[in-house]
């Protein structure tokens, strides 16, 4: 029969809760704060460089080909998303997007 006066050892449980809480706090900071996004991008690029060096892949310069249309200010935006990315406000109705 179990002794009712013997205390159970919960140190592993307490340590797990403390470590889990700290990890959740760091993850929330990286996901929801503005400065955390910058830190998260730096961490991701560091991991990419480490992976490329371990795999033997040559380091390539990052090029954002998917954002090339933003570099051409003389062209009118084709979509509302493009207009928002170019910081142009579109009006509702028959407004000409090139006039903005």
Beta strands, then each sheet from edge to edge (+ up, - down):
end
